Amino acid sequence: MSITAQNAQHLPRILVLGMGGTIAGLAANPSHIGQWNMKLANINSRNLTEPLMTIIGQSVREALGNPMDIGVVITHGTDAIEEAGVSCSLSAGNMLKI
């Protein structure tokens, strides 16, 4: 059974937030079924600022508040991975399931 674009709009989605870093390349076709992409920045992760961490947290909270979105993947380098995790935890609180 193939999934058509019409049927795909009713399927749960995973948000992929691109922040830069080595693995942050977004798919050539961001309309892959079940996935949607949002590029928030294109920076080296050591340059991750508090305002960008706030944007990440707000984006995660907004996505997890939408019943169509079942998960979030954040792609960025490893220099600030702990800070991004803490920021998401503080922003999204008990909405997170890590």
Secondary structure, DSSP 8 states (H G I E B T S, - for coil): ----HHHHTTS-EEEEEE--STT----SSTT-TTEEEEE-----GGG--HHHHHHHHHHHHHHHTSTTEEEEEEE--STTHHHHHHHHHHHHGGG---
